Amino acid sequence: MKFFIETIGCQMNVNDSDKITDYLLISGLEQTNDMPEADLVILNTCSVRFSAEHKAYSFLGRIGEQKEKNPNLIVGIVGCMAQYAHKEIKRRCKFVDFVLGAKEIDKFADAVSKFINTEYVISAKRQVGVFQYVTIMRGCQNFCSYCIVPYVRGPEISIGVDEILNEITGYAEQGVKEIILLGQNVNSYNYHGTNLTELSQKVSKIDGIKRIRFMTNHPKDFSDDLIDEIAVNDKICKHIHLPLQSASEAVLSRMNRKYTYENYKLLIDKIRNKIPKINITSDIIIGFPGETDKDFQNTLKASKDLKFGGLFIFKYSPRPNTKAYKFQDNVLLGTKKERHSILLDQSMDISKKLNEQYINRTEEVLVDAYVDGVCESRNSQNIKIFFNSDNNMTGQIVNVKINKAFANSMFGDMCEY
């Protein structure tokens, strides 16, 4: 039997799909990237934004067409959208055989075994790349007023240290060089007294692992000991993704973010003082209910003052079950689009100027991929760097002298030192 899996959403979903893939491979199935070839189709869904749900239903339409051509096709829907909208999915898509929410992802084996006979194949392995996501905790209990995650993934649960280290050791043995530790609020990881700082120290001792990253961070939980560890641990990359969401005190309060803009700015200053080479990126939500022109101008000014290396900017969309769902979505879509465009343009300009400072500098990079004579790599600051090469150097750490810089990437030439 062959299976096809489509993943929508965050890195956590990617990691869940990896685990589903691993299970199906060792169960004797073969993975295909061509859905019409599949006997089993899995759609891993996201519900953080309306656009993700729209994409899921659109893809479900394609699956439905395939089911008409192949009535024996087995269809499973998993993930966050499946958690809260399972009844609606079954109502709208009667061809779906099973629906499994994000809280129930560990029950996938039981769910799929009702439809297929599996045969354990110990030699089957998923093809791993240079980097690998590793989930270290699930759930969240911050209850930001716009966020559906606590309702679809449940409260915070930290995964055992030995389980995490064994998983990473296995990846290292397969050639993985970089590990990205994942959690909805990764800074609050705590398993029987072991926090994120201590876990990172343990991961850095695993042979073969050259780089460590973690996400997503929350400003209220980013500790001094973690800052100190990033500063001194050469394996922890000098890049932090630290969502701000808004620089308006009123908006932050309605979002229930549990910090003020002044708190956030002081944290940024502390991080940069101790880690001068750090690259800080962030998230911003545009058009949250009640956001005024002044609120937006505060965020625009903050973005300019803080000089983020990159911004992920999202137009607010109401999510069912959240506190903000009851707020009046009173910022017009046209206004959201206009503010989004203004902030994005400013962010791209700032990123380009920051990247231009790398010109004529030599950067140590880890090569992620090789396509048509070009190596794609990233430095410790998580900036994409391209360079020409006659050889596939994927998985290797090399030095590249930068000669061109753009907002989202840089180009250079490989050098020997």
Protein Blocks (a to p, Z undefined) as FASTA:
>chain_A
ZZddddeddfklmmmmmmmmmmmmmnopacdfbfklpmbdcddddfkbmklmmmmmmmmm
mmmmmmmmmmmbccddedjklmmmmmmmmmmmmmbmbdcdfklmmmmmmmmmmmbccddd
fkbccdddfbdcddfbgcjfklpakbcklmmnopaddddfklmmmmmmmmmmnopabdcd
ddfblmlgceehiafklmmmmmmmpghiabdcdddddfklmcfklmmmmmmmmklccbdd
ddekiacfklmmmnonopafklmmmmmmmmmmmmmmbccdddddehiahiafklmmmmmm
mmmmnopabdcdddddddehiaklmpccfbcfklmmmmmmmmmmmmmmmmmmmmmmmgop
acddddfbdcehiacdddfkopacddddfbdcehiacddddfbdcfkbccddddfZZ
